[in-house]
Amino acid sequence: MIKIYIPNYFQELNQYSAQIIFDEVLGIKYELNTHSKNNIIIQNGDCDKKIILPSNFTDSAQRFWLDKQHLPKRIKKFSLENTIFKSLKTSHTDIPILFGDNRLEINDKYIKIDVDIFGTVFFMLSRYEELFPKKLDFHKRFRLEETIAFKNNFLHRPIVNEYIEIFWLLIKHSWPLLKRKKRQYKSVVSCDVDHPFDDATDSIIRISRRFAARVIRDKNISLAFSDLKCFIQKKIFGKNYDNYTDNIYWMMDLADSKEIKLQFNFIPLNTGSKFDTKYTLEKKEVIKIFMDIIERKHLVGMHPGYNSSINIDIFNNSVKKYKKLLRDLGLNTQINSRQHYLKFNIEDTPQLWEDNKFFSDSSMGYSNAVGFRSGICHDFPIFNFKSMSIMSIRELPLIVMECAIFNDNVFNEKKINKVKSLIDTCKVYDGCFTLLWHNSYFSNKKSKEYYENILELLK
């Protein structure tokens, strides 16, 4: 059995990384021990050979835990040109070093790598850097532009997966008979039903404002007249004619033809924000759509409203409403969710998920960029900074949200190729590609064509 020796201080950090690396990804049984040294040593049973790693992140935690001085100062590069890495499935010749140095020593007795693999895994997955925002965005979210990944141009790389693959090759070189578990690529396609109905078409004032915004702000005259057409048709034919609602059923029809199960996330309660719809699960017409989705064997999830992410009462009331609906419909009350507007605080919001016994969350993505916010393309358990422990709730990172790449309503091959590259990367690591596309984001025929093209790429 693999034996891991970690420093006897801030053990929780390396325990978390060990679980991610060995339990979650590699599927290798291990025994965790502590020692008084400031490094991490990996051994296999009674074999004398060992792998030695630094513990830079844990070491500096003794002085700078929960202090912005604990963040990486300068990103170096670790070379992947050593022949030991020739089987890596990557086109990159190096990997960013968040903690440690570009040194690798291999001999008959040990392998010594000066890259802090354990520290980097913890840093990326726990979202430690998000504890120190310089300035939040308009919606009180951590800004993409402040992240280490964005500043150093590796958001498009799942560097946690890359690090673990590098580590696996070192393990395999040391103990060739060791086996790892086999994973299988999958994809999860979801729709946050922020607007079950297009409420702008309910009012002449609101449709006028939108028409003006389309023309002046978006410079999209055809879309402006398309919205106006929907308003007129809705006035003539009533609520039965609504583009946003029709899109939900069109998405299910398309998914059925491709044997894909979609997950639709609904806002249970309006949380007192203009960014929440008035059409929540408090409305009978919304519950009807919710039930139709279930009847068609697609999945439903919870989409806690705008002001829920740090307000315990609002969050708990939303959960109660959602669970009551599930019970009334005779459904399993297990909750998969995503925060509305991806609005969460890494220190407080996961505790709300855990306290309410959520099974999974999928909020860790960006509204203005695609890629790997957590540095990984697998689901994983979340670290709890309050209790310094591993939570039971699992995070399924959001890799692509449509408005992050098609934000200008321009649909072209360059953007599709960017999505394809991320899908292919997930396939390399037998990971999970996640796509979010709102039912309210089909502004023209082209958008539906590109959505269908992306679903084809998931195979």
Secondary structure, 3 states (H helix, E strand, C coil): CEEEEEECCCHHHHHHHHHHHHHHHHCCCEEEEEECCCEEEEEECCCCCEEEEECHHHHHHHHHCCCHHHCCCCCEEEECCCHHHCCCCCCCCEEEECCEEEEEEECCCEEEEEECHHHHHHHHHHCHHHHCCCCCCCCCCCCHHHCHHHHCCCCCCCHHHHHHHHHHHHHHHHCCCCCCCCCCCEEEEEEEECCCCCHHHHCHHHHHHHHHHHHHHCCCHHHHHHHHHHHHHHHHHCCCCCHHHHHHHHHHHHHHHCCCCEEEEECCCCCCCCCCCCCCCCCHHHHHHHHHHHHCCCEEEECCCHHHCCCHHHHHHHHHHHHHHHHHCCCCCCCEECCHHHCCCCCCHHHHHHHCCCCEECCCCCCCCCCCCCCCCCCEEEEECCCCEEEEEEECCCCEEHHHHCCCCCCCHHHHHHHHHHHHHHHHCCCEEEEECCCCCCCCHHHHHHHHHHHHHCC
